[in-house]
């Protein structure tokens, strides 16, 4: 029978977990397929882990993966995908901005033979004007900087076929920009539009500083254009300097050698110094990421994993059947 896994990274979502699971369970039951949900606790500081275990005690479809500390959403998502056993895998956040009720529609599109069905936002309710505009600009900039087709206005909420998940899990870099990795593996894709709601509870964990660093992860992970820009900037400044030197020589021969003003000299020095620091910073971003990858540390450590009772019961029944058959063989032999 077809089985669908749902992966939900969780970090301090105690206020919405119960409501989220109720809506998710109703949506999955409506599909009529076998299913499981893997909740990944990414070092939550509130009661999220206790609620997850309570949900597992009530619902045999629930698995709880507890990481040893907070590793970040991208790695928590990878940890959940590592444990997902379904023929199709749905990735969704627990804050209910992405509606679980859309999953049946994602499954319908997937059934037509599409490998990756992503939910594309038509609105971003509950977010400030500045956040909406920066998100809009970021997706467009990424599409111009990279050679891969990262769909605009699309988060992590999507459904993936088994083969696309297996391909994705072969990519084990530490600096993970999942939206880029989803697109990098290729395979057939299709968008399903939806209206994104405001958070059902709690507060966003993404401030502007984290969003800025997240954008850097995406740009440096999928484009070397900033390094090329640094090269072109250096060449441009060298050309302007050469032209200015020619101008000074000609001006001196014609008009003599008046002493240049101190302010213009100071501006030139500051401009060159700041340009050098910017270029060194760009090189440092790439060098630092290369250094982290070369250490080849594990992506994460698991403190505990509680598989869904439905899978455990199924394995127990299979082992019991094997034991019974083995006993019968021995008896007849």
C-alpha positions, 0 to 999 in steps of 0.5 A: 500500500502507498505510504506517505511520510510527513517531515516537520522540523520543530523549534519552540512550537509548543503553542501550535503543535496540538492544533497543527497535528489535529489538522494534519491528521484530518488531512492525511486521513482524508487522503486514504493512504497509509502515512506517518509524520516525523517530528524533528525536535531541533533543540526546543527550549519550551514544551515542544518535545513533551507535546510530541511524545504525548502525540505519539502516545495517542497516534500510532502514525507519529515518530519523534526524532530528538536531536542532541541540540539546536542544529538549525532548520535546514539540518533538522529537515535533513535529519527528518528526511533521513528517517522518512520511509514513505513512497512520497515525502511531504515537508511542512512547518508546524506554524500553520502558515502552510495549510496541511489541507493542501497535502491532498492536492499535492498528492493528486498532482504527484499521482500524475507522474510529477516528482516534486510538487511545491506549494507557491505562495500567492500571499504572505499574510501576517508579515511586515511590508519590509519582510515581504519586499525583501523576500520578493527581491531575494528570490529574484536575485537568486534566480539571476545569480545561479544557473539552477531554477529556484522557483520564486515565492516558494518555501520548503512546503512541498511533496517529493517522490522517493527517488528525488528524496534519495537523490537529495540525501546524497548531498551532505554539505553542512552549509545547506540552503534547502530551497536550492538543493531541492532545485539542484537535484532536478526531476520534474516539478509543478507548482500548486498556488496557495494563500499563506496564512499568518502564524497560528501562534508563537513568534517567528524565529527568523529576525533580519540578521538570521535572514541576512545570513540565510541569504548569504548561505544561498548565494555562496552555496550556489553562485561564485558570481560575488567572487567574479564581481570582486575581480571586476571591481578590482579591474575597474578601479585599476582602470580608473586609477590609470586614467586618473594618473594620465590626467594628472600627468597631462594636467601637470605638463600643461598647468604645473603641479598645484598641490591636491587638496587633503580631503580628496586624498583622504576620500581616495584612501578610504575608498580603496581601503573599504573596497579591499575589505569588501573583497576580502570579506567576500573571499572570507565567506567562501573560504570559511565555508570551504573550511567547514566542509573540509572538516567533514563533521557529521551533520547532526547527532540524535539524542533519541528516536521513537519510530511510529507505532504503526511501523513498529507493529508492522515490523513485529508482525513481520518478525512473528510471521517469519518465526512462525514459518521457520517453526513450521518448517522445522516441525515438518522437516 
